[in-house]
């Protein structure tokens, strides 16, 4: 059916974007194995190919390319798979229904990943950031006591809260156990299947995004030593720039070697700071974005305190907030150092330019003195040239008069030379002046 109005080419895509992060309705008891691995912002084709290999293993018909975008859900029989592609990581969630008696006795004894091909797991196109087993118990199972929780989570301190406004309970220790997985235990206290699905997804999102948030902390710690060294070098350079003695010595000697060395030092520091910033800026920005998602999901859990246990919000705020603040402070520190290096470089360049201008002015003064000297010499030479030209001119006149006298012309050669003397001198002087004016005019026309 054709529309009676022009359709934007992205209309359907932006509408579909509202539904790519959907949840799966679940009924307790169920177990969910959730894996998130970092794969970078590229290589989406490799991730889709890996998903298709798993579907082929279970005999699932290959989906159309447009059906595998950022989100894909499929029923594999005993397992239900939800696959999601995020900016720099991919998540697999495998859900399996549990027998009530098994879930009560050993909630994490049933591992949904046991039916997956091990070579497929080993070939994940990335590095696993978090892997967690989540179990949702039904309301008719025996209530969990403190002793039960110690059995489930071991000797680790447990955090927990009433969630979904009291319709559910949640416990975890947010640690990695001997099997390589974290553990999250949920209990249905009156959840609908849709509420249970939303709760499972929000809890898994909290676990995934808190792990992605903390990826920025090692980068901040690694950058700290480099930034401290850069701060020390900048302080030393500032002290050298502000030293009056160094400036006076350089001014007296006219040797800019100290400025060149200082400029090279500042350039090295600036390059070092920019290199660290290039490696960490995107990571710190991602840390801030992921932290916002964690806080949003924690708020959506609508937690209430369980007596004697810290809530998820209290626990994560105490751990995540300092880590995020460290990343943000490191980012600001990088920016400040880069600005300081740029300012100091600009100041030093200005000082060098002033020094060069002073040297150029001295050179121009020297050239001006030489030009005046050359002008005086030129004027002296001009006078000598007039005398020399006149001398040779009078010689020619004398030869001519002597020749006429020998030919019988009644003329006195000596008197004739005396009479021609002022004429020859004037002609030589006027000729030189005319030549000089013509040369000046030609130079002016060229300019």
Protein Blocks (a to p, Z undefined) as FASTA:
>chain_A
ZZfbdcdfklmmmmmmmmmmcccddddddddddddddebjghklmmmmmmmmmmmmnopa
cddfklmmmbccddehjaccdddddfkbccddddddddfklmmmmmmlpcfklmpcfklm
mmogcddfbdcddddddfkbccddfklmmmmnomadcddddeehhpaccddehiacfkop
acdddddehiafklmmmmmmmmmmmmmmmmmmmmmmmmmmmmmmmmmmmmmmmmmmmmmm
mpmklmmmmmmnopaklmmmmmmmmmmmmmmmmmmmmmmmmmmmmmmmmmmmmmmmmmmn
opaddehiacfklmmmmmmmmmmmmmmmmmmmmmmmmmmmmmmmmmmmmmmmmmmmmmmm
mmmmmmmmmmmmmmmmmmmmmmmmmmmmmmmmmmmmmmmmmmmmmnopacdfklmmmmmm
mmmmmmmmmmmmmmmmmmmmmmmmmZZ
